[in-house]
């Protein structure tokens, strides 16, 4: 067998990534356009091939309609590339996984895999086909999903979105402030706290988005069957780079609910620039938002908290695991980790605990770029011992623990939620 150039491997990986994103998003025409006009889709999971643009589009439409009807949210990921030699020459085979990352019942996600053929530029195509395609595995193929623990049998690239089941009976009636709560992790934190009866003041630079999020979460909580009466969520504007805005945010919590028990410094930015390209403005803004924002928030909170209260800061695995192009971000998160320890030492006299969460790759908009880049995703998952991306729910579970009485003797600690990537 001859050696396959690395550029061919990357080309196939990138092609499959584009195809997967298109069909997972329900963009049938865009998926069909990745094939040649007379291209052919072949999969052992389907009895008949789809040949030509019209048939390919119709197949993708049926696939997406089935997902909508079942209520499942799916994502495809290439986990392995293999070289196979045949009579027509060498070809690359993509071993893909179909993830079920959301179900109407909120049950455990699933992920199945089977070989899908994508011919590289050195191998002839049959009828102009480029048969990279979503497939599901036959039972005898399940053993191919290696490196999984018996407790997590769903395959590489998956995301486990089930909400945390732990209940904290001491939480109802408590009051929390969460910065950067209009979207992403902050919105998930607000929802997780309110579900457990905690009143939340959500602060964000985008006041309109924060108000919309508070309204949406309130409506969603009202429609759910929740064991405890859900907490209220109110919105407030805050620029975390301004100390006076934190004071105003804290006062909003006092005015609305009369106390502050928890403060979550979640707001942050994630700039990209290699060292020669980092501008003075970029490093200043990164440190201002990511570090000064944490300090100002802790100051405002501590001045109004009683003993037994807790502050949680958002650090990152990037504090201990450097990534190219993220010098400003990594430095800021290293500062947050150390600042957390300093705050814990100084605020311990007041009976206030201070901890940090250090997430790795989590399924948020901030990491969407890597999920849409198949080679980057494969490389990232190689560095995660659990071989998957984490979910916001898994980070929220750690937040709830650090705020709860279950961690009442834990302070000055940065708890990594990274699937073990800091060790690789």
C-alpha positions in Angstrom: 0.0 0.0 0.0 1.4 3.4 -0.9 1.6 6.3 1.5 -1.3 8.6 1.5 -0.3 12.3 1.8 -1.4 14.1 4.9 -3.1 16.8 2.8 -5.5 14.1 1.4 -6.4 12.9 4.9 -7.1 16.5 5.9 -9.1 17.1 2.8 -11.3 14.1 3.4 -11.7 15.0 7.1 -12.7 18.6 6.2 -15.1 17.4 3.5 -16.9 15.1 6.0 -17.0 17.9 8.5 -18.8 20.2 6.0 -21.2 17.4 5.1 -21.9 16.6 8.7 -22.6 20.2 9.6 -25.0 20.6 6.7 -27.1 17.5 7.3 -27.1 18.0 11.1 -28.4 21.5 10.6 -31.1 20.4 8.2 -29.5 22.1 5.2 -30.4 19.5 2.7 -29.4 21.4 -0.4 -26.0 22.4 1.0 -25.4 18.7 1.9 -26.3 17.6 -1.6 -24.0 20.3 -3.0 -20.9 18.6 -1.4 -21.4 15.8 -3.9 -20.8 15.9 -7.7 -24.0 16.3 -9.7 -24.1 12.6 -10.3 -22.7 11.7 -6.9 -23.9 8.7 -5.0 -24.7 8.2 -1.3 -24.3 4.6 -0.1 -24.7 3.4 3.5 -25.3 -0.1 4.9 -28.0 1.5 7.0 -30.2 2.3 4.0 -31.4 -0.2 1.4 -31.1 2.0 -1.7 -28.4 4.5 -2.7 -29.3 8.1 -3.4 -27.9 9.1 -6.8 -27.8 12.7 -8.2 -28.5 16.0 -6.6 -32.3 15.7 -6.4 -32.2 12.3 -4.7 -29.5 13.4 -2.4 -31.5 16.5 -1.4 -34.6 14.4 -0.8 -32.6 11.9 1.3 -31.3 14.7 3.5 -34.7 16.2 3.9 -36.1 12.9 5.0 -33.3 12.4 7.4 -33.9 15.8 9.0 -37.6 15.3 9.1 -37.2 12.1 10.9 -35.1 13.8 13.5 -37.7 16.6 14.0 -40.5 14.0 14.3 -38.6 12.0 16.9 -37.5 15.1 18.8 -33.8 14.0 18.7 -30.9 16.4 18.1 -28.1 14.7 16.2 -24.5 15.4 15.4 -22.0 13.5 13.3 -18.3 13.3 14.1 -15.4 11.5 12.3 -13.3 9.7 14.9 -10.9 7.7 12.8 -9.4 7.8 9.3 -8.2 4.5 7.8 -6.4 3.7 4.5 -7.8 0.8 2.5 -6.2 -0.6 -0.6 -8.3 -2.0 -3.4 -8.3 -2.9 -7.0 -9.0 0.7 -7.9 -6.2 2.1 -5.7 -5.9 3.5 -2.2 -8.9 5.1 -0.6 -9.5 6.7 2.8 -12.2 5.5 5.0 -13.9 7.7 7.6 -15.2 6.0 10.7 -18.0 8.2 11.8 -20.2 8.4 14.8 -23.8 9.6 14.9 -24.5 11.3 18.2 -27.9 11.6 19.7 -27.2 14.7 21.9 -30.8 15.5 22.8 -34.0 13.6 23.2 -37.6 14.7 24.0 -37.5 12.7 27.3 -34.1 14.1 28.2 -32.7 10.6 28.4 -29.1 9.4 27.9 -27.6 10.4 24.6 -26.4 7.7 22.3 -23.8 7.4 19.6 -23.4 4.7 17.0 -20.6 4.3 14.4 -19.9 2.4 11.2 -17.4 2.9 8.3 -18.4 5.5 5.7 -16.5 5.7 2.5 -15.0 8.9 1.3 -12.7 8.5 -1.7 -9.6 10.7 -1.7 -8.1 12.5 -4.7 -5.9 9.6 -5.6 -8.7 7.0 -5.9 -11.2 6.9 -8.7 -14.8 7.8 -7.9 -17.7 5.5 -9.0 -20.3 7.5 -10.9 -18.7 10.7 -9.5 -19.5 9.6 -6.0 -18.2 11.0 -2.8 -19.9 8.8 -0.4 -19.1 10.3 3.0 -22.4 9.9 4.8 -24.1 9.5 8.2 -24.6 5.9 9.2 -25.6 3.9 12.2 -23.8 0.8 13.3 -25.0 -2.8 13.2 -24.8 -4.5 16.6 -21.7 -6.5 15.7 -19.9 -3.2 15.1 -20.4 -1.8 18.6 -17.1 -3.2 19.8 -15.3 -0.8 17.4 -16.1 2.1 19.8 -13.0 1.6 21.9 -11.6 3.8 24.7 -14.9 4.2 26.3 -15.6 3.2 30.0 -18.4 0.9 30.8 -20.2 3.8 32.4 -20.0 5.9 29.3 -20.7 3.7 26.3 -21.7 6.3 23.8 -18.5 6.9 21.7 -16.1 9.7 20.9 -17.3 13.2 20.2 -20.6 12.9 22.1 -22.0 15.5 24.5 -24.0 14.4 27.6 -26.7 17.0 28.1 -28.8 15.4 30.8 -29.4 17.9 33.7 -27.9 17.3 37.1 -30.2 15.3 39.4 -28.6 16.4 42.7 -30.9 18.4 45.0 -29.6 20.8 47.6 -32.4 21.4 50.2 -30.6 24.3 51.8 -30.7 26.3 48.5 -34.3 27.4 48.1 -34.7 31.1 49.1 -31.0 31.9 48.6 -29.9 34.8 46.3 -27.3 34.6 43.6 -25.7 37.1 41.3 -24.4 35.8 38.0 -22.4 37.9 35.5 -22.4 37.2 31.8 -25.8 35.6 32.2 -27.4 36.6 28.9 -26.2 33.5 27.1 -24.0 30.5 27.1 -22.8 29.2 30.4 -24.1 32.1 32.4 -27.7 31.5 31.2 -27.3 27.8 32.1 -26.1 28.8 35.6 -29.1 31.1 36.1 -31.5 28.3 35.0 -29.8 25.7 37.2 -29.9 27.9 40.3 -33.5 29.1 39.7 -34.6 25.5 39.2 -33.4 24.8 42.8 -35.3 27.7 44.2 -32.5 30.3 44.2 -33.4 33.8 43.2 -31.0 35.1 40.5 -29.9 38.6 39.4 -28.4 38.1 36.0 -26.0 40.8 34.8 -24.7 41.3 31.3 -23.2 44.0 29.1 -26.0 43.4 26.6 -29.0 44.6 28.7 -31.6 43.7 26.1 -30.3 40.2 25.7 -30.2 39.8 29.4 -33.8 40.9 29.8 -34.9 38.5 27.0 -33.0 35.6 28.6 -34.6 36.3 32.0 -38.0 36.4 30.4 -37.4 33.2 28.5 -36.0 31.3 31.5 -38.9 32.5 33.7 -41.4 31.3 31.1 -39.6 27.9 30.8 -39.5 27.4 34.5 -43.2 28.2 34.8 -43.9 25.5 32.3 -41.8 22.8 33.9 -42.8 20.5 36.8 -40.2 21.4 39.4 -40.1 19.9 42.9 -39.1 23.2 44.6 -40.8 26.5 43.8 -38.4 28.0 41.2 -36.6 31.2 42.1 -37.1 34.5 40.3 -34.7 35.7 37.7 -34.3 39.4 37.2 -32.1 41.2 34.7 -29.6 44.0 35.1 -27.0 45.7 33.0 -23.4 45.5 34.0 -20.0 46.3 32.5 -17.7 44.1 34.5 -14.7 46.3 33.8 -16.3 49.1 36.0 -16.1 48.6 39.7 -19.1 50.9 40.2 -21.2 48.7 38.0 -20.6 45.7 40.3 -21.6 47.8 43.2 -24.9 48.7 41.4 -25.4 45.1 40.5 -25.0 44.0 44.2 -27.4 46.8 45.3 -29.9 45.5 42.7 -29.8 42.1 44.4 -30.2 43.7 47.9 -33.1 45.8 46.7 -34.9 42.9 45.0 -34.2 40.1 47.5 -32.6 41.6 50.6 -29.4 39.6 50.6 -26.6 38.0 48.6 -25.6 34.4 49.3 -23.8 33.5 46.1 -21.8 35.5 43.5 -20.7 33.9 40.2 -18.0 35.8 38.3 -18.8 34.2 34.9 -18.4 37.0 32.3 -15.3 36.7 30.1 -13.9 37.1 26.6 -11.9 34.6 24.5 -9.6 36.5 22.1 -7.4 34.8 19.5 -4.0 36.2 18.5 -0.6 34.7 18.3 2.0 36.6 20.3 3.4 38.9 17.6 -0.2 40.0 16.8 -1.4 40.8 20.3 -2.2 44.5 20.5 -2.0 46.6 23.6 -5.8 47.1 23.4 -6.4 43.3 23.2 -4.3 42.5 26.3 -5.7 45.4 28.2 -9.3 44.4 27.4 -8.7 40.7 28.2 -7.2 41.4 31.6 -9.8 44.0 32.3 -12.8 41.7 31.6 -11.3 38.4 32.8 -9.3 39.5 35.8 -10.4 42.9 37.0 -14.0 41.8 36.5 -13.5 39.0 38.9 -11.8 41.2 41.5 -14.4 43.9 41.3 -17.2 41.4 41.6 -15.6 39.7 44.6 -15.1 43.1 46.3 -18.8 44.1 45.7 -20.0 40.7 46.9 -17.8 40.4 50.0 -18.9 43.8 51.3 -22.5 42.6 51.4 -22.2 38.9 52.2 -22.7 37.1 55.5 -20.6 34.2 56.8 -21.4 31.0 55.0 -21.7 32.8 51.6 -19.7 31.6 48.6 -18.1 33.1 45.5 -17.3 31.1 42.4 -15.0 32.4 39.6 -14.7 31.0 36.1 -11.1 30.1 35.4 -10.2 27.6 32.7 -8.0 24.6 32.0 -6.1 27.1 29.9 -4.7 28.4 33.1 -2.4 25.3 33.2 -2.5 24.1 29.6 -1.2 26.6 27.1 -2.7 26.7 23.6 -1.2 28.5 20.6 -2.9 31.8 19.8 -4.4 32.2 23.2 -1.6 33.8 25.1 -3.7 36.7 26.4 -6.6 34.4 27.4 -4.4 31.8 29.0 -2.6 34.4 31.0 -5.8 36.0 32.2 -7.2 32.6 33.4 -4.0 31.8 35.2 -4.4 35.1 37.0 -8.0 34.2 37.9 -6.8 30.9 39.4 -4.2 32.6 41.5 -6.6 35.5 42.4 -9.1 32.9 43.6 -6.6 31.5 46.1 -5.7 35.0 47.3 -9.4 35.9 47.8 -10.0 32.6 49.6 -7.2 33.4 52.1 -8.3 37.0 52.7 -12.1 36.5 52.8 -11.9 33.4 55.0 -11.9 35.6 58.0 -15.4 36.7 57.0 -16.5 33.1 56.6 -16.8 33.5 52.8 -15.6 30.7 50.6 -14.0 31.4 47.2 -13.5 28.7 44.6 -13.1 28.5 40.8 -14.2 26.2 38.0 -11.7 25.4 35.3 -13.7 24.1 32.2 -12.0 22.4 29.3 -13.8 22.0 25.9 -17.5 22.6 26.7 -20.4 22.6 24.2 -21.0 26.4 24.0 -20.9 29.0 21.3 -17.3 29.8 22.4 -16.2 26.3 21.3 -18.5 26.0 18.2 -15.6 26.8 15.9 -13.8 23.6 16.9 -16.9 21.4 16.6 -17.3 22.7 13.0 -13.7 21.9 12.1 -13.4 18.1 11.9 -9.5 17.9 12.0 -9.4 20.4 15.0 -12.1 18.4 16.8 -10.3 15.1 16.3 -7.1 16.7 17.6 -8.9 18.2 20.6 -10.5 14.9 21.5 -7.2 13.1 21.3 -6.1 15.2 24.3 -9.2 14.5 26.4 -9.0 11.1 28.2 -12.8 10.8 28.2 -12.8 11.5 24.4 -15.7 13.8 24.3 -16.8 17.5 24.8 -18.3 18.5 28.0 -21.8 20.0 28.4 -22.9 23.1 30.2 -24.9 20.9 32.5 -21.8 19.2 33.7 -20.2 22.5 34.5 -23.4 23.7 36.2 -23.3 20.6 38.4 -19.9 21.6 39.7 -21.1 25.2 40.3 -24.0 23.9 42.4 -21.7 21.7 44.4 -19.3 24.6 45.1 -22.1 26.9 46.2 -23.8 24.3 48.4 -23.2 23.2 51.9 -21.7 20.0 50.5 -18.5 22.0 49.9 -18.6 24.0 53.1 -15.0 23.1 53.9 -13.7 23.7 50.4 -12.1 27.1 49.6 -9.3 28.4 47.4 -9.7 25.5 45.0 -9.9 25.4 41.2 -12.0 22.4 40.2 -11.2 21.2 36.6 -14.2 20.1 34.5 -12.2 19.1 31.5 -12.5 15.3 31.0 -8.9 15.0 32.2 -7.3 17.1 29.4 -5.0 19.0 31.8 -3.0 15.8 32.3 -2.4 15.1 28.6 
